[in-house]
Amino acid sequence: MANIDALRVGGFSPAPGQSQSVPRFGAGAQPSAGNGASPEGTPKPSTGEIGDALFQQVKATLDGLWASVLQGLGLGGGQGGANGNPIGQADSGIGNALGAVGNGIRRGWDSFTNFLTPKAGTYGGVRLTQEQLDNARIIAEVGKEVGATPRDIQIALMTAMQESQLKNLDYGDRDSLGLFQQRPSMGWGSTQQVRDPRYAARAFFLGAGTNPGLLKIKNRDGMGLTAASHKVQRSAHPEAPAKWIAMAKQVTNTLMGGNANLA
């Protein structure tokens, strides 16, 4: 960053026909006489002095603004560095800055409440109906309520798309039912429960009976999307949901008004 002293303001001359008498800056300034002339015995400030005063005011303002930025990034807000340049120790605090950005994103998600309602259309190359998108919103809302992240919601959406095409089915393989094709005989809940979209979504995120939920999976953020999905569903085809990754990403991002911050 260029030294802020390079912004020094030089002297200036008044426009033709203008009085050269101007008020003094800083402490000790005195009002001018009624006709604009300096009071008797008070020397007129030179244009150089005026330039110095302007420079100091601009410099102080910019220094303060930059210090506030550094403070917000966790890099310290005081003066530092050569020649009073407040950049100070910024180059040694990049890790802190990145951490602050990450925390800011997380805080934004924590305070997020207003999911949008996507309209029927094509998402990630997949045509979705309003019914499917309404179910996607229910899954996202429940996920947020129980502490899921946008990535967790993406996993849930791609899983539900694979299991039921994001439809609340009243049939399936053996006794599988609902959005996630959960089986009452395997402890996921009653027939009525697994066909309740909100219950089904909650069971996917938190688990039911002896079945683990996504949020209970250790190191889920360190594994692939399909691997995390398989830990919950224990499907015979663990990689099958992969074809819905792009769709689930775009739907999640649309639900959040473009603020999902998914990789």
For each residue, the residues with C-beta under 8 A, 3 or more apart:
1: 85 87
2: 6
3: 6 82 83 85
4: 7 59 62 63 83 84 85
5: 8 59 83
6: 2 3
7: 4 55 58 59 62
8: 5 51 55
9: 51 52 54 55 58
10: 51
11: 46 47 48 50 51
12: 47 50 51
13: 47
14: 18 19 20 22
15: 18
16:
17:
18: 14 15
19: 14 36 37
20: 14 44
21: 32 36 37 38 44
22: 14 44 45 50
23: 29 30 31 32
24: 28 29 30 42 45 49
25: 29 45 49 50 53 54 57
26: 29 53
27:
28: 24
29: 23 24 25 26
30: 23 24 38 39 42
31: 23 39
32: 21 23 36 37 38 39
33: 36 37 38 39
34:
35:
36: 19 21 32 33
37: 19 21 32 33
38: 21 30 32 33 42 43 44
39: 30 31 32 33 42
40:
41:
42: 24 30 38 39
43: 38
44: 20 21 22 38
45: 22 24 25 49 50
46: 11 49 50
47: 11 12 13 50 51
48: 11 51 52
49: 24 25 45 46 52 53
50: 11 12 22 25 45 46 47 53 54
51: 8 9 10 11 12 47 48 54 55
52: 9 48 49 55 56
53: 25 26 49 50 56 57
54: 9 25 50 51 57 58
55: 7 8 9 51 52 58 59
56: 52 53 59 60
57: 25 53 54 60 61
58: 7 9 54 55 61 62
59: 4 5 7 55 56 62 63
60: 56 57 63 64
61: 57 58 64 65
62: 4 7 58 59 65 66
63: 4 59 60 66 67 79 84 86
64: 60 61 67 68
65: 61 62 68 69
66: 62 63 69 70 86 87
67: 63 64 70 71 77 78 79 86
68: 64 65 71 72 77
69: 65 66 72 73
70: 66 67 73 75 76 77 86 87 88 90
71: 67 68 74 75 76 77
72: 68 69 100
73: 69 70 93 96 97 100
74: 71 93 96 97 99 100
75: 70 71 88 89 90 93 96 97
76: 70 71 80 88 89 93
77: 67 68 70 71
78: 67 86 88
79: 63 67 84 86 88
80: 76 85 86 87 88 89
81: 84 85 86 87 88 89
82: 3 85
83: 3 4 5
84: 4 63 79 81
85: 1 3 4 80 81 82 88
86: 63 66 67 70 78 79 80 81
87: 1 66 70 80 81 90 91
88: 70 75 76 78 79 80 81 85
89: 75 76 80 81 92 93
90: 70 75 87 93 94
91: 87 94
92: 89
93: 73 74 75 76 89 90 96 97
94: 90 91 97 98
95: 98 99
96: 73 74 75 93 99 100
97: 73 74 75 93 94 100 101
98: 94 95 101 102
99: 74 95 96 102 103
100: 72 73 74 96 97 103 104
101: 97 98 104 105
102: 98 99 105 106
103: 99 100 106 107
104: 100 101 107 108
105: 101 102 108 109 261
106: 102 103 109 110
107: 103 104 110 111
108: 104 105 111 112 259
109: 105 106 112 149 150
110: 106 107
111: 107 108
112: 108 109 144 256 259
113: 144
114: 257
115: 137 140 141 144 255 256
116: 254 255 256 257
117: 133 134 137
118: 121 123 128 133 136 137 251 254 255
119: 130 133
120: 128 129 130 133
121: 118 127 128
122: 125 126 127 128
123: 118 126 128 247 250 251 254
124: 244 245 246 247 248 249 250 251
125: 122 246 247
126: 122 123 161 244 246 247
127: 121 122
128: 118 120 121 122 123 132 133 136 166 247 251
129: 120 132 133
130: 119 120 133 134
131: 134 135 166 167
132: 128 129 135 136 161 165 166 167
133: 117 118 119 120 128 129 130 136 137 166 251
134: 117 130 131 137 138
135: 131 132 138 139 160 166 167 168 179 197
136: 118 128 132 133 139 140 157 160 166 251 255
137: 115 117 118 133 134 140 141 255
138: 134 135 141 142 197 198 201
139: 135 136 142 143 153 156 157 160 179 197 201 204
140: 115 136 137 143 144 153 156 157 252 255 256
141: 115 137 138 144 145
142: 138 139 145 146 198 201 202 205
143: 139 140 146 148 152 153 156 201 205
144: 112 113 115 140 141 147 148 153
145: 141 142
146: 142 143 202 205 206 215
147: 144 205 215
148: 143 144 152 153 156 205 214 215
149: 109 152 153 221
150: 109 153 154 252 256 260 261 262
151: 154 155 221 225 262
152: 143 148 149 155 156 205 214 215 220
153: 139 140 143 144 148 149 150 156 157 252 255
154: 150 151 157 158 225 245 248 249 252 260 262
155: 151 152 158 159 214 225 228 229 248
156: 139 140 143 148 152 153 159 160 201 204 205 214
157: 136 139 140 153 154 160 161 166 244 247 248 251 252
158: 154 155 161 162 225 226 229 241 242 244 245 247 248
159: 155 156 162 163 180 204 229 232 233 241
160: 135 136 139 156 157 163 164 166 179 180 204
161: 126 132 157 158 164 165 166 241 244 247 248
162: 158 159 229 235 240 241 243 244
163: 159 160 176 179 180 181 233
164: 160 161 167 168 169 172 178 179 180 181
165: 132 161
166: 128 131 132 133 135 136 157 160 161 179
167: 131 132 135 164 179
168: 135 164 178 179 195 197 200
169: 164 172 177 178 179 181
170: 177 195
171: 177
172: 164 169 175 176 177 181
173: 176 181
174: 183 185
175: 172 183 184 185 191
176: 163 172 173 181 182 183
177: 169 170 171 172 181 182 183 184 191 194 195
178: 164 168 169 181 182 194 195 196 197 200
179: 135 139 160 163 164 166 167 168 169 197 200 201
180: 159 160 163 164 194 200 201 203 204 233
181: 163 164 169 172 173 176 177 178
182: 176 177 178 186 188 189 194 200 203 204 208
183: 174 175 176 177 186 188 194
184: 175 177 187 188 189 190 191 193 194
185: 174 175
186: 182 183 209 211
187: 184 208 209 210 211
188: 182 183 184 193 194 203 208 209 211
189: 182 184 193 194 199 203 208 209
190: 184 193 194
191: 175 177 184 194 195
192: 195 196
193: 184 188 189 190 196 199 200 203
194: 177 178 180 182 183 184 188 189 190 191 199 200 203
195: 168 170 177 178 191 192 200
196: 178 192 193 199 200
197: 135 138 139 168 178 179 200 201
198: 138 142 201 202
199: 189 193 194 196 202 203
200: 168 178 179 180 182 193 194 195 196 197 203 204
201: 138 139 142 143 156 179 180 197 198 204 205
202: 142 146 198 199 205 206
203: 180 182 188 189 193 194 199 200 206 207 208 211 213
204: 139 156 159 160 180 182 200 201 213 214 232
205: 142 143 146 147 148 152 156 201 202 213 214 215
206: 146 202 203 213 215 216
207: 203 211 212 213 216 232
208: 182 187 188 189 203 211 213
209: 186 187 188 189
210: 187
211: 186 187 188 203 207 208 232
212: 207 216 217 231 232
213: 203 204 205 206 207 208 216 217 232
214: 148 152 155 156 204 205 217 220 228 229 231 232
215: 146 147 148 152 205 206 220
216: 206 207 212 213
217: 212 213 214 220 228 231 232
218:
219: 222 223
220: 152 214 215 217 223 228 231
221: 149 151
222: 219
223: 219 220 227 228 231
224: 227 228
225: 151 154 155 158 228 229 241 242 245
226: 158 229 230 238 239 240 241 242 245
227: 223 224 230 231 238
228: 155 214 217 220 223 224 225 231 232
229: 155 158 159 162 214 225 226 232 233 235 238 241
230: 226 227 233 234 235 238
231: 212 214 217 220 223 227 228 234
232: 159 204 207 211 212 213 214 217 228 229
233: 159 163 180 229 230
234: 230 231
235: 162 229 230 238 240
236:
237: 240
238: 226 227 229 230 235
239: 226 242
240: 162 226 235 237 243
241: 158 159 161 162 225 226 229 244 245
242: 158 225 226 239 245
243: 162 240
244: 124 126 157 158 161 162 241 247 248
245: 124 154 158 225 226 241 242 248 249
246: 124 125 126 249 250
247: 123 124 125 126 128 157 158 161 244 250 251
248: 124 154 155 157 158 161 244 245 251 252
249: 124 154 245 246 252 253 260 262
250: 123 124 246 247 253 254
251: 118 123 124 128 133 136 157 247 248 254 255
252: 140 150 153 154 157 248 249 255 256 260 262
253: 249 250 256 258 259 260 262
254: 116 118 123 250 251 257 258
255: 115 116 118 136 137 140 153 251 252 260
256: 112 115 116 140 150 252 253 259 260
257: 114 116 254
258: 253 254
259: 108 112 253 256
260: 150 154 249 252 253 255 256
261: 105 150
262: 150 151 154 249 252 253
263:
